[in-house]
Amino acid sequence: MALNYNLQQIENFDNLYVEEKDGMFTLNRVAHTIIFHCMSVGISEITEKNWEQFYDRVSMWEKVKGTQFLDSETRQPIFTSKEDVKSMIGLKTNASLSSKSEFLKRLSNGFNI
């Protein structure tokens, strides 16, 4: 199933795009990362009520599985911040929902504990 998303309920959603050299617009790194994190953390939308839970799951995921981006100069990982997640309140996707226990099971997949 393809991941679909809606950004229109995000405050200042037009600031989520950056202009490329060819005049085309693409999503910025933060928006792109958080949209795809919806699948890994099992939360399909970010709201005023759940943005901290979303951040907590992303933070755990990035610490265990790694980040999606590295700084182009230092090659250091770029972690998703609380401010990044909070700025995406209003995001809606069709990602599958996971309970806390399902998320933790997915997070620990591959570990022999």
C-alpha positions in Angstrom: 0.0 0.0 0.0 1.3 3.4 -0.9 1.8 6.0 1.9 -0.6 8.9 1.4 -0.4 12.1 3.4 -2.2 15.4 3.8 -0.4 18.5 4.9 -3.1 21.1 4.6 -4.1 21.2 8.3 -0.5 22.0 9.3 0.0 25.7 10.2 2.1 27.4 7.5 2.2 24.1 5.5 3.5 26.0 2.4 6.8 26.5 4.3 7.3 22.7 4.2 8.6 23.0 0.6 12.0 24.0 -0.7 12.7 25.1 -4.2 15.2 23.0 -6.1 17.7 24.2 -8.7 15.3 23.3 -11.6 12.5 25.4 -10.2 10.6 22.4 -8.8 9.5 22.2 -5.2 10.1 19.3 -2.9 9.3 18.6 0.8 12.0 19.8 3.2 14.0 17.2 5.2 11.9 17.5 8.4 8.5 17.0 6.7 9.8 14.1 4.6 11.3 12.4 7.6 8.3 12.8 9.8 5.8 11.6 7.1 7.8 8.4 6.8 8.2 8.0 10.5 4.4 7.6 10.7 4.9 4.1 9.3 7.7 3.1 11.6 6.1 4.4 14.8 2.6 3.3 14.0 0.9 6.7 14.4 -1.0 8.0 11.4 -1.5 11.6 12.4 0.0 14.3 14.6 -2.3 16.2 16.9 -2.1 18.5 19.9 -2.9 15.5 22.0 -0.4 13.0 20.6 2.6 14.9 19.3 4.7 14.1 22.4 3.9 10.4 22.2 4.8 10.6 18.5 8.1 12.3 19.4 8.9 9.7 22.1 8.4 6.9 19.6 10.5 8.6 16.9 13.2 9.3 19.5 13.4 5.7 20.5 13.3 4.5 16.9 16.2 6.8 15.9 18.3 5.7 18.9 17.8 2.0 18.2 17.5 1.9 14.4 19.4 5.1 13.4 18.4 8.3 11.7 17.4 8.9 8.1 19.8 11.7 7.5 23.4 12.7 8.1 24.9 16.1 8.1 26.4 16.6 4.7 29.6 18.1 6.1 30.2 16.3 9.4 28.5 13.0 8.5 26.9 13.1 12.0 23.3 11.8 12.4 20.5 14.4 12.3 18.0 13.5 15.0 14.3 14.6 14.9 13.6 17.2 17.5 10.5 17.9 19.6 10.2 21.2 17.7 10.3 19.3 14.4 7.4 17.1 15.5 5.4 19.9 17.0 5.7 21.9 13.8 3.9 19.0 12.0 0.7 19.1 14.1 -2.1 18.6 11.6 -0.3 15.9 9.5 -2.6 13.1 8.4 -1.4 9.9 6.7 -2.8 6.5 6.0 -0.1 4.7 8.0 -1.2 1.7 9.9 -1.8 2.2 13.7 0.2 0.3 16.2 -0.4 -0.1 19.9 2.5 0.7 22.3 3.3 -3.0 22.6 3.2 -3.6 18.9 5.5 -0.6 18.4 8.0 -1.9 21.0 7.9 -5.4 19.4 8.7 -3.8 16.0 11.4 -1.7 17.5 13.1 -4.8 19.1 12.7 -6.9 16.0 16.1 -8.5 15.2 17.3 -8.5 18.8 17.9 -11.8 20.5 16.6 -11.0 24.0 
